Amino acid sequence: MSRNDIDRLLWDILPQILSDIQMKNRIGNYLTELRKAGKIKNQTKRGNESNWVSAVD
């Protein structure tokens, strides 16, 4: 799942009082938290394209 896919999925769930930048940061923080917990991993092949997948089998 790409970062854009994740953004679209979570955008309407986040509080609308947040600015666009705050929403983007909150999603990024959540992805970082999941990555550090070993629940997801990034399979980036090149550049800034992120492809997040479950790390749990």
C-alpha angles and dihedrals in degrees: 000000000000125000089249090055090051091047092052091047096051102031097090093042094059119085109276090220088077120091120240090258092051091050092050090049093048091052090047091050091050091050090049091050092051092046093050090048089055094242097117136020134200116238096192112168100181143000121336097331110122123201111184120198135173113270091198116094 
